[in-house]
Amino acid sequence: MTDQATTMKDRVPHEIVASILAATTAFIGGTSLHLPPWAIFIGWAGTFLAGGPSLATARRLWLAMPMGSTFALIIVLLDEHIGTALGDGQFARNTVLAAIILVVNTALMYTGRTKLFALIPGMFFGFASYFATFFGGFGFDKGNAWAAWISVIAMNALGPVFAYLSVKLAFPRPVGKPAPAPALAPENA
C-alpha cells in the first residue's frame, strides 16, 4: 500500500480569498453589537497553527478557546468582587489581582492536562481574546463581563470557519501526477 499525496493548485489565489473574507469582518465589527472581529483572526490563525482546516482541528479549538475565555471571565469577576480586599491603593489591588491570576491560571494549566482541553495554546487564544474584548470595550454591552464572554466566544468560533472557507473558496484542483511516496528503508538493512 502506497501513501501518495496529490499536488493541489488553487484556482483563485489564497491571498485573494483570504483578503475577501477578511474584508467581510468589517461588517461584523461595524454593527451596533460592537463585536470583536479580530477574535475571528485569532481562531483563524490558530486553525492553521493547529494543523490546518479540518473538523478535528475545529473541534479542538471550539473546546479550548471558550474554556480559555471562561477562565479569563472568572479572573475579571473575582477581581470585580474582591479586587479591593487589601485596600484601594494600586499596589493592594495589583497584589489581589496577582493572587487571582496565579490561582485561576494554575487551574487553566491543569485543565489542559485533560484530553478534552489538551490544546493549551487554544485556551490561551480564548484567554487573551477575552481580555482584549472586555478591556477594549467590545461586545454588545460595553463593560459587561458576561456580554464580552458571549461576544468573544462567538467571534473565536468563526475563526475555524473562516480558515476552512479560505481554503475551499480557492477552489483547489489536483494537478499533474500524484507525488511519489517516499521509499521505505528495508527493515533489516
Backbone as numpy.savetxt, mean C-alpha at the origin, in Angstrom:
# Nx Ny Nz CAx CAy CAz Cx Cy Cz
9.53 -32.05 -18.89 8.69 -30.88 -18.89 9.59 -29.64 -18.89
9.37 -28.75 -19.83 10.15 -27.52 -19.90 9.29 -26.35 -19.49
9.91 -25.42 -18.82 9.22 -24.21 -18.38 9.74 -23.06 -19.23
8.94 -22.64 -20.21 9.37 -21.59 -21.11 8.53 -20.34 -20.89
9.21 -19.22 -20.77 8.53 -17.94 -20.62 8.31 -17.33 -22.00
7.14 -16.79 -22.22 6.83 -16.14 -23.48 7.22 -14.67 -23.37
7.91 -14.17 -24.39 8.26 -12.76 -24.43 7.02 -11.97 -24.83
6.74 -10.90 -24.08 5.55 -10.09 -24.33 5.97 -8.68 -24.73
5.17 -8.07 -25.58 5.40 -6.68 -26.00 4.08 -5.93 -25.86
4.16 -4.74 -25.26 2.96 -3.93 -25.08 2.56 -3.27 -26.40
1.27 -3.31 -26.69 0.76 -2.60 -27.87 0.71 -1.10 -27.60
0.39 -0.75 -26.37 0.40 0.64 -25.93 1.51 0.74 -24.89
2.43 1.68 -25.03 3.53 1.77 -24.06 3.02 1.90 -22.62
3.65 1.15 -21.74 3.27 1.16 -20.33 3.31 2.57 -19.76
4.28 3.37 -20.19 4.41 4.74 -19.70 3.16 5.57 -20.01
2.58 5.34 -21.18 1.37 6.07 -21.57 0.18 5.60 -20.73
0.02 4.29 -20.62 -1.10 3.73 -19.85 -1.02 4.19 -18.39
0.16 4.06 -17.79 0.32 4.44 -16.39 0.05 5.93 -16.19
0.46 6.74 -17.15 0.24 8.19 -17.05 -1.24 8.55 -17.17
-1.95 7.86 -18.05 -3.40 8.09 -18.17 -4.10 7.70 -16.87
-3.73 6.55 -16.33 -4.31 6.12 -15.06 -3.97 7.12 -13.95
-2.73 7.58 -13.91 -2.33 8.55 -12.90 -3.16 9.82 -13.02
-3.44 10.24 -14.25 -4.24 11.45 -14.46 -5.65 11.30 -13.91
-6.20 10.09 -13.93 -7.56 9.90 -13.42 -7.65 10.15 -11.91
-6.50 10.07 -11.22 -6.54 10.30 -9.77 -6.87 11.75 -9.42
-6.71 12.66 -10.39 -7.09 14.06 -10.15 -8.58 14.17 -9.86
-9.36 13.29 -10.47 -10.80 13.31 -10.25 -11.18 12.63 -8.94
-10.28 11.83 -8.41 -10.54 11.18 -7.12 -10.24 12.14 -5.98
-9.09 12.81 -6.05 -8.70 13.73 -4.99 -9.40 15.07 -5.08
-9.87 15.42 -6.26 -10.48 16.72 -6.46 -11.97 16.77 -6.20
-12.47 15.86 -5.43 -13.90 15.84 -5.10 -14.13 16.46 -3.73
-15.37 16.63 -3.38 -15.70 17.17 -2.06 -15.32 16.21 -0.93
-15.06 14.95 -1.27 -14.64 13.98 -0.25 -13.18 14.17 0.15
-12.42 14.90 -0.66 -11.01 15.21 -0.38 -10.22 13.94 -0.05
-10.40 12.92 -0.89 -9.70 11.65 -0.68 -8.22 11.79 -1.03
-7.37 10.97 -0.42 -5.93 11.06 -0.68 -5.51 10.23 -1.89
-5.48 10.82 -3.09 -5.17 10.03 -4.28 -3.76 9.46 -4.27
-2.84 10.12 -3.58 -1.47 9.61 -3.53 -1.41 8.25 -2.84
-2.39 7.92 -2.01 -2.41 6.61 -1.36 -2.61 5.50 -2.39
-3.23 5.84 -3.52 -3.34 4.86 -4.62 -1.94 4.52 -5.11
-1.09 5.54 -5.27 0.26 5.32 -5.78 1.10 4.46 -4.84
0.86 4.59 -3.53 1.57 3.76 -2.56 1.22 2.29 -2.78
-0.08 1.99 -2.91 -0.51 0.61 -3.16 -0.08 0.12 -4.54
-0.08 1.01 -5.51 0.32 0.68 -6.89 1.79 0.29 -6.90
2.64 1.13 -6.34 4.07 0.83 -6.29 4.33 -0.43 -5.45
3.60 -0.54 -4.34 3.75 -1.72 -3.50 3.43 -3.01 -4.23
2.48 -2.95 -5.14 2.11 -4.13 -5.92 3.30 -4.61 -6.75
3.98 -3.68 -7.40 5.14 -4.07 -8.20 6.30 -4.50 -7.32
6.47 -3.87 -6.17 7.54 -4.28 -5.25 7.29 -5.68 -4.69
6.03 -6.04 -4.55 5.68 -7.35 -3.99 5.60 -8.45 -5.04
5.99 -8.15 -6.28 6.02 -9.20 -7.30 5.22 -8.91 -8.55
4.48 -7.84 -8.57 3.70 -7.49 -9.76 2.24 -7.82 -9.61
1.43 -7.28 -10.53 -0.01 -7.45 -10.43 -0.45 -8.91 -10.55
-1.05 -9.40 -9.51 -1.68 -10.73 -9.50 -2.68 -10.71 -8.35
-3.61 -11.62 -8.39 -4.60 -11.68 -7.32 -3.92 -12.02 -5.99
-2.91 -12.87 -6.02 -2.21 -13.24 -4.79 -1.51 -12.03 -4.17
-0.84 -11.23 -4.99 -0.17 -10.03 -4.49 -1.20 -9.04 -3.95
-2.27 -8.84 -4.70 -3.32 -7.90 -4.27 -3.91 -8.33 -2.93
-4.18 -9.60 -2.77 -4.76 -10.09 -1.50 -3.83 -9.80 -0.33
-2.53 -10.05 -0.54 -1.56 -9.80 0.53 -1.56 -8.33 0.92
-1.58 -7.45 -0.08 -1.60 -6.02 0.20 -2.93 -5.58 0.80
-4.04 -6.15 0.29 -5.35 -5.79 0.81 -5.53 -6.20 2.27
-4.77 -7.17 2.72 -4.78 -7.53 4.14 -3.81 -6.66 4.94
-2.62 -6.47 4.39 -1.55 -5.80 5.14 -1.76 -4.29 5.27
-2.12 -3.62 4.18 -2.23 -2.15 4.24 -3.30 -1.68 5.23
-4.51 -2.25 5.22 -5.50 -1.81 6.22 -5.07 -2.12 7.65
-4.33 -3.22 7.83 -3.86 -3.53 9.18 -2.87 -2.46 9.64
-1.98 -2.04 8.75 -1.05 -0.96 9.10 -1.79 0.33 9.41
-2.81 0.64 8.62 -3.61 1.84 8.87 -4.34 1.75 10.20
-4.75 0.55 10.57 -5.45 0.34 11.84 -4.51 0.60 13.02
-3.28 0.12 12.92 -2.32 0.40 14.00 -2.04 1.90 14.10
-1.96 2.58 12.97 -1.75 4.04 12.99 -2.96 4.74 13.61
-4.16 4.28 13.28 -5.38 4.84 13.88 -5.33 4.69 15.40
-4.91 3.53 15.87 -4.82 3.29 17.32 -3.86 4.29 17.97
-2.74 4.56 17.31 -1.79 5.54 17.84 -2.45 6.91 17.96
-3.14 7.33 16.91 -3.80 8.65 16.93 -4.86 8.70 18.02
-5.69 7.66 18.12 -6.76 7.66 19.14 -6.19 7.67 20.55
-5.16 6.86 20.79 -4.54 6.86 22.11 -3.92 8.21 22.43
-3.25 8.80 21.46 -2.63 10.11 21.68 -3.68 11.17 21.97
-4.82 11.10 21.26 -5.90 12.07 21.51 -6.46 11.93 22.92
-6.47 10.70 23.45 -7.09 10.47 24.76 -6.12 10.57 25.94
-4.86 10.17 25.74 -3.93 10.19 26.88 -2.66 10.98 26.59
-2.65 11.72 25.51 -1.45 12.46 25.11 -0.94 13.47 26.11
-1.81 13.95 26.97 -1.39 14.95 27.98 -1.30 14.33 29.38
-1.19 13.03 29.45 -1.15 12.35 30.76 0.01 12.83 31.63
1.11 13.23 31.02 2.26 13.72 31.79 2.35 15.24 31.81
1.37 15.90 31.23 1.36 17.36 31.21 1.13 17.90 29.80
0.99 19.23 29.73 0.71 19.88 28.45 1.96 20.31 27.70
3.11 20.25 28.31 4.35 20.67 27.65 4.71 19.73 26.50
5.46 20.27 25.55 5.82 19.49 24.37 6.62 18.25 24.73
7.58 18.38 25.65 8.38 17.22 26.04 7.50 16.15 26.67
6.57 16.55 27.52 5.66 15.59 28.17 4.79 14.89 27.13
4.24 15.66 26.19 3.40 15.07 25.13 4.24 14.12 24.26
5.47 14.53 23.92 6.34 13.68 23.10 6.69 12.39 23.82
6.88 12.46 25.14 7.20 11.27 25.92 6.04 10.28 25.89
4.83 10.78 26.07 3.65 9.90 26.01 3.51 9.32 24.61
3.66 10.15 23.59 3.55 9.67 22.21 4.61 8.63 21.90
5.83 8.84 22.37 6.90 7.86 22.15 6.54 6.51 22.78
5.97 6.54 23.98 5.56 5.30 24.64 4.44 4.62 23.86
3.48 5.41 23.38 2.38 4.84 22.59 2.93 4.19 21.32
3.81 4.90 20.61 4.39 4.36 19.38 5.17 3.09 19.67
5.95 3.08 20.74 6.74 1.90 21.11 5.84 0.68 21.29
4.77 0.84 22.03 3.87 -0.29 22.30 3.10 -0.71 21.05
2.50 0.25 20.35 1.67 -0.09 19.19 2.52 -0.61 18.04
3.67 0.00 17.80 4.53 -0.47 16.71 5.06 -1.87 17.00
5.35 -2.16 18.27 5.78 -3.51 18.63 4.67 -4.51 18.32
3.44 -4.14 18.63 2.30 -5.02 18.31 2.18 -5.21 16.80
2.39 -4.14 16.02 2.35 -4.24 14.56 3.40 -5.24 14.08
4.61 -5.11 14.59 5.70 -6.00 14.15 5.41 -7.46 14.51
4.87 -7.69 15.69 4.53 -9.06 16.06 3.37 -9.59 15.22
2.44 -8.73 14.86 1.35 -9.14 13.97 1.91 -9.61 12.64
2.99 -9.00 12.19 3.64 -9.40 10.95 4.21 -10.81 10.99
4.32 -11.39 12.15 4.79 -12.78 12.25 3.70 -13.80 11.91
2.46 -13.33 11.85 1.38 -14.24 11.48 1.34 -14.39 9.96
0.90 -15.53 9.50 0.86 -15.80 8.06 -0.06 -14.81 7.34
-1.17 -14.48 7.95 -2.16 -13.61 7.33 -1.62 -12.20 7.05
-0.76 -11.71 7.94 -0.26 -10.33 7.81 1.26 -10.29 7.65
1.83 -11.30 7.02 3.28 -11.43 6.92 3.95 -10.41 6.01
3.20 -9.66 5.25 3.79 -8.65 4.37 3.97 -7.34 5.16
5.00 -7.33 6.01 5.23 -6.19 6.89 5.42 -4.88 6.12
6.15 -4.86 5.00 6.23 -3.59 4.26 4.84 -3.08 3.85
3.94 -3.97 3.53 2.57 -3.57 3.19 1.88 -2.91 4.38
2.15 -3.44 5.59 1.58 -2.80 6.78 2.14 -1.40 6.95
3.42 -1.23 6.67 4.01 0.11 6.79 3.52 1.05 5.70
3.17 0.53 4.52 2.55 1.38 3.49 1.24 1.95 4.04
0.43 1.09 4.65 -0.83 1.54 5.23 -0.62 2.46 6.42
0.37 2.14 7.25 0.72 2.91 8.44 1.08 4.34 8.05
2.02 4.47 7.12 2.47 5.80 6.67 1.36 6.54 5.93
0.61 5.81 5.12 -0.48 6.44 4.37 -1.54 7.01 5.30
-1.81 6.30 6.40 -2.80 6.80 7.36 -2.32 8.11 7.98
-1.08 8.13 8.46 -0.57 9.34 9.09 -0.59 10.52 8.12
-0.20 10.28 6.87 -0.21 11.36 5.87 -1.64 11.84 5.60
-2.58 10.92 5.61 -3.98 11.29 5.38 -4.53 12.09 6.55
-4.32 11.59 7.76 -4.86 12.26 8.94 -4.19 13.62 9.18
-2.87 13.62 9.25 -2.17 14.86 9.56 -2.13 15.83 8.37
-2.36 15.31 7.17 -2.43 16.17 5.99 -3.80 16.78 5.78
-4.76 16.39 6.61 -6.10 16.96 6.52 -6.93 16.39 5.38
-6.61 15.17 4.96 -7.39 14.53 3.89 -8.53 13.72 4.50
-9.45 13.29 3.64 -10.58 12.49 4.07 -11.86 13.30 4.05
-12.96 12.61 4.12 -14.26 13.27 3.97 -14.66 14.11 5.18
-13.92 14.01 6.29 -14.18 14.84 7.47 -12.83 15.19 8.08
-12.25 16.29 7.63 -10.90 16.70 8.03 -10.74 16.69 9.55
-9.66 16.04 10.00 -9.37 15.97 11.43 -10.06 14.83 12.16
-10.93 14.10 11.47 -11.63 12.96 12.07 -10.79 11.71 11.82
-10.32 11.10 12.90 -9.44 9.94 12.80 -10.09 8.78 12.05
-11.37 8.57 12.28 -12.08 7.46 11.63 -12.31 7.74 10.15
-12.62 8.98 9.79 -12.81 9.34 8.38 -11.51 9.18 7.61
-10.40 9.55 8.24 -9.09 9.37 7.60 -8.82 7.89 7.37
-9.18 7.06 8.35 -8.95 5.61 8.26 -9.74 5.01 7.10
-11.02 5.34 7.01 -11.85 4.82 5.91 -11.32 5.31 4.57
-10.97 6.58 4.50 -10.50 7.17 3.24 -9.21 6.52 2.76
-8.26 6.33 3.67 -6.97 5.79 3.24 -7.07 4.31 2.89
-7.90 3.57 3.59 -8.07 2.15 3.24 -8.65 2.02 1.84
-9.63 2.84 1.53 -10.23 2.80 0.18 -9.21 3.15 -0.89
-8.42 4.18 -0.66 -7.46 4.62 -1.67 -6.29 3.65 -1.81
-5.77 3.13 -0.68 -4.72 2.12 -0.77 -5.21 0.88 -1.52
-6.47 0.52 -1.31 -7.03 -0.67 -1.96 -7.07 -0.51 -3.47
-7.19 0.71 -3.95 -7.20 0.93 -5.40 -5.82 0.75 -6.03
-4.77 0.82 -5.23 -3.41 0.68 -5.77 -3.18 -0.59 -6.57
-3.48 -1.78 -6.01 -3.31 -3.00 -6.79 -4.20 -3.04 -8.04
-5.36 -2.40 -7.97 -6.25 -2.34 -9.14 -5.60 -1.51 -10.24
-5.05 -0.36 -9.87 -4.37 0.48 -10.85 -3.14 -0.24 -11.42
-2.42 -0.98 -10.58 -1.26 -1.73 -11.07 -1.69 -2.76 -12.10
-2.76 -3.49 -11.81 -3.29 -4.48 -12.74 -3.71 -3.82 -14.06
-4.45 -2.71 -13.94 -4.91 -2.02 -15.15 -3.74 -1.47 -15.96
-2.68 -1.04 -15.29 -1.53 -0.48 -16.02 -0.86 -1.52 -16.90
-1.00 -2.78 -16.54 -0.44 -3.87 -17.36 -1.46 -4.30 -18.40
-2.69 -4.55 -17.98 -3.70 -5.07 -18.91 -4.07 -4.08 -20.00
-4.12 -2.78 -19.68 -4.51 -1.79 -20.68 -3.39 -1.45 -21.65
-2.22 -2.02 -21.43 -1.12 -1.89 -22.41 -1.31 -2.94 -23.51
-2.28 -3.82 -23.33 -2.61 -4.88 -24.28 -1.37 -5.65 -24.73
-0.70 -6.31 -23.77 0.51 -7.06 -24.14 0.17 -8.22 -25.06
1.09 -8.51 -25.97 0.92 -9.62 -26.90 2.22 -10.40 -26.97
2.12 -11.70 -27.18 3.35 -12.50 -27.31 4.07 -12.15 -28.61
5.37 -12.15 -28.56 6.17 -11.90 -29.76 7.24 -12.96 -29.90
7.53 -13.29 -31.14 8.61 -14.24 -31.40 8.37 -15.60 -30.78
9.42 -16.33 -30.71 9.37 -17.66 -30.11 9.53 -17.53 -28.60
8.96 -18.46 -27.87 9.17 -18.44 -26.42 10.66 -18.55 -26.10
11.07 -17.86 -25.07 12.47 -17.92 -24.65 12.78 -19.35 -24.22
13.95 -19.87 -24.62 14.29 -21.24 -24.23 14.50 -21.33 -22.72
14.13 -22.48 -22.19 14.32 -22.72 -20.77 15.80 -22.91 -20.51
16.27 -22.47 -19.34 17.69 -22.68 -19.03 18.00 -24.16 -18.94
19.20 -24.50 -19.37 19.62 -25.91 -19.33 19.76 -26.35 -17.89
19.31 -27.55 -17.61 19.43 -28.10 -16.26 20.77 -28.79 -16.13
21.42 -28.58 -15.00 22.70 -29.24 -14.74 22.44 -30.70 -14.42
23.32 -31.59 -14.89 23.15 -33.01 -14.54 23.25 -33.18 -13.03
22.45 -34.11 -12.51 22.41 -34.33 -11.06 23.73 -34.87 -10.52
24.39 -35.73 -11.26 25.63 -36.34 -10.77 26.82 -35.84 -11.57
26.98 -34.57 -11.65 28.09 -34.02 -12.45 29.37 -34.00 -11.66
